[in-house]
C-alpha cells in the first residue's frame, strides 16, 4: 500500500471528508463499472455505486489494512450490488403477449428504443452485445466472478478477498463460469447461423 494512500486512510478514519474524497477519486469509476456490469442499468449502477461509497465512508474505521483498500472497497461494492439484486423483484413480460386493459381491451406492448442513448452506444463499442448477453445469462456467482476477473482484471487473490472465499474456490468457480459462458456462446452462435 502506498504511503500516501495509507495516510489518506488514517485521515479518513479520523473523519476527514477531504482525505476520503482524495482516497476514492481513482476508484470511483471502477466502482461504477462493476455496479453497471452486475446490474446492467445505468441509473441503478449510479445509485448503488454511490450507496456503496457511502458505506465505505461510514465503515472506513473498520478497515484494518490487512487487505488493500481497493479490494476492501470493491468487496463492499459487489456486496451492495448483490444485496440490491436480491431485494429488487424482477418482473418479466412476454414480448408476444398484449397488455390486458380489462373489459376485453388489449394494447400491443411497445419496446423503448434506446439505440441513440450515449450509454448504449458506448457499451456497444466497449464489448460485443453477444458476449454481454451471454454474461448476463450466467448464474449470479458465475457472472460476478467473470466480471471481476475477465472484465475488471482483478487477480485471483483480490477476488478471493472481495468475495470472502478461498483461492481454490475462486479458481474452480472461474473455470466453471468460463465453461458455462462458452456453452452459452456456442448455443447462441448456433441459433444465429
C-alpha positions, 0 to 999 in steps of 0.5 A: 500500500502506498504511503500516501494512500495509507495516510489518506486512510488514517485521515479518513478514519479520523473523519476527514471528508477531504482525505476520503474524497482524495482516497476514492477519486481513482476508484470511483469509476471502477466502482461504477463499472462493476455496479453497471456490469452486475446490474446492467442499468445505468441509473441503478449502477449510479445509485448503488455505486454511490450507496456503496461509497457511502458505506465505505465512508461510514465503515472506513474505521473498520478497515484494518489494512490487512487487505488493500483498500481497493479490494476492501472497497470493491468487496463492499461494492459487489456486496451492495450490488448483490444485496440490491439484486436480491431485494429488487423483484424482477418482473418479466413480460412476454414480448408476444403477449398484449397488455390486458386493459380489462373489459376485453381491451388489449394494447400491443406492448411497445419496446423503448428504443434506446439505440441513440442513448450515449450509454448504449452506444458506448457499451456497444463499442466497449464489448460485443452485445453477444458476449454481454448477453451471454454474461448476463445469462450466467448464474449470479456467482458465475457472472460476478466472478467473470466480471471481476476477473475477465472484465475488471482484471482483478487477480485471483487473490483480490477476488478471493478477498472481495468475495470472502472465499478461498483461492481454490474456490475462486479458481474452480468457480472461474473455470466453471463460469468460463465453461458455462459462458462458452456453452452459452456462446456456442448455443447462441452462435448456433441459433444465429447461423 
